[in-house]
C-alpha cells in the first residue's frame, strides 16, 4: 500500500485499470501519459488536494446530482452508499474484485 502523501510528493500517475503506477521524470512525461490515456477513451478529472483531510477529491455529477468524491488507492468502495441512494443509483450485486477494462462487457 502506497501512502497518499508519498504519491503526492512523487507526482505519481496511477492507472487503476492496468494496475500500474508511474513516476514521471518531467512534466512532459506526465503530459504524454495524459495524452495516451485520453486517446484510449479515459477522461481527465482534476484532483483537488484537501489540506484539512489530507487527501485528493474529484467533483462530478451522477444522475444530475453533483458530488465530491474521495480518490483512494486502497479502497474497494467506488461510490458512497448514501450518495448513491440520494442520486438514485440502483446498486447491483456486490463483487469481490475489479474488472479490468478488457474484461468489461460492451
C-alpha positions as CSV (number, residue, x, y, z in Angstrom):
1,X,0.0,0.0,0.0
2,X,1.4,3.4,-1.0
3,X,0.5,6.4,1.2
4,X,-1.3,9.3,-0.5
5,X,1.2,11.8,0.9
6,X,4.1,9.9,-0.8
7,X,2.1,9.6,-4.0
8,X,1.5,13.4,-3.9
9,X,5.2,14.2,-3.3
10,X,6.3,12.0,-6.1
11,X,3.6,13.3,-8.6
12,X,2.7,9.6,-9.2
13,X,0.4,8.6,-12.1
14,X,-2.0,5.8,-11.0
15,X,-3.6,3.8,-13.8
16,X,-6.2,1.8,-11.9
17,X,-7.4,-0.3,-14.9
18,X,-4.0,-1.6,-15.8
19,X,-2.7,-1.9,-12.2
20,X,0.2,0.5,-13.0
21,X,1.9,3.2,-11.0
22,X,4.2,5.6,-12.8
23,X,6.6,8.3,-11.6
24,X,7.2,10.9,-14.3
25,X,10.7,12.3,-14.5
26,X,9.4,15.5,-16.0
27,X,6.2,17.4,-16.5
28,X,6.5,16.4,-20.2
29,X,6.3,12.7,-19.2
30,X,3.2,13.4,-17.2
31,X,1.6,15.2,-20.1
32,X,2.5,12.4,-22.5
33,X,0.9,9.8,-20.3
34,X,-2.3,12.0,-20.0
35,X,-2.5,12.2,-23.8
36,X,-2.1,8.5,-24.2
37,X,-4.8,7.7,-21.6
38,X,-7.2,10.2,-23.1
39,X,-6.6,8.7,-26.6
40,X,-7.7,5.4,-25.2
41,X,-11.0,6.9,-24.1
42,X,-10.2,7.7,-20.5
43,X,-11.5,11.0,-19.0
44,X,-9.2,13.5,-17.3
45,X,-10.5,14.6,-13.9
46,X,-9.0,17.4,-11.9
47,X,-8.0,16.2,-8.4
48,X,-8.0,18.8,-5.7
49,X,-5.9,18.4,-2.5
50,X,-7.9,19.0,0.7
51,X,-5.4,20.2,3.3
52,X,-7.7,19.5,6.2
53,X,-8.5,15.9,5.2
54,X,-5.0,15.3,3.6
55,X,-6.4,13.6,0.5
56,X,-7.5,14.2,-3.0
57,X,-11.1,14.7,-4.2
58,X,-12.7,15.0,-7.6
59,X,-16.0,16.6,-8.4
60,X,-18.6,15.1,-10.7
61,X,-22.3,14.6,-11.4
62,X,-24.2,11.4,-11.3
63,X,-27.8,11.3,-12.5
64,X,-27.8,15.1,-12.3
65,X,-26.7,15.2,-8.7
66,X,-23.3,16.9,-8.1
67,X,-20.9,15.3,-5.7
68,X,-17.4,15.5,-4.3
69,X,-15.7,12.1,-4.3
70,X,-12.5,11.0,-2.5
71,X,-9.7,9.5,-4.5
72,X,-8.3,6.3,-3.0
73,X,-5.6,3.9,-4.0
74,X,-6.7,1.3,-1.4
75,X,-10.5,1.4,-1.1
76,X,-12.8,-1.0,-2.8
77,X,-15.7,1.5,-2.5
78,X,-16.4,3.2,-5.7
79,X,-19.4,5.2,-4.5
80,X,-20.6,6.2,-1.1
81,X,-23.9,4.3,-0.4
82,X,-25.6,7.4,1.0
83,X,-24.7,9.5,-2.1
84,X,-25.8,6.6,-4.4
85,X,-29.2,6.5,-2.8
86,X,-29.5,10.3,-3.0
87,X,-28.6,10.2,-6.7
88,X,-31.0,7.4,-7.4
89,X,-28.2,4.9,-8.4
90,X,-29.5,1.3,-8.5
91,X,-26.9,-0.8,-6.8
92,X,-26.1,-4.2,-8.3
93,X,-24.8,-7.3,-6.5
94,X,-21.6,-6.9,-4.6
95,X,-18.5,-8.1,-6.3
96,X,-15.2,-9.4,-4.8
97,X,-12.9,-7.6,-7.1
98,X,-12.3,-5.3,-10.0
99,X,-12.9,-5.9,-13.7
100,X,-10.0,-4.9,-15.9
101,X,-11.0,-2.7,-18.9
102,X,-10.6,-5.5,-21.4
103,X,-12.8,-7.8,-19.3
104,X,-15.8,-5.4,-19.1
105,X,-18.9,-6.2,-21.1
106,X,-19.7,-3.9,-24.0
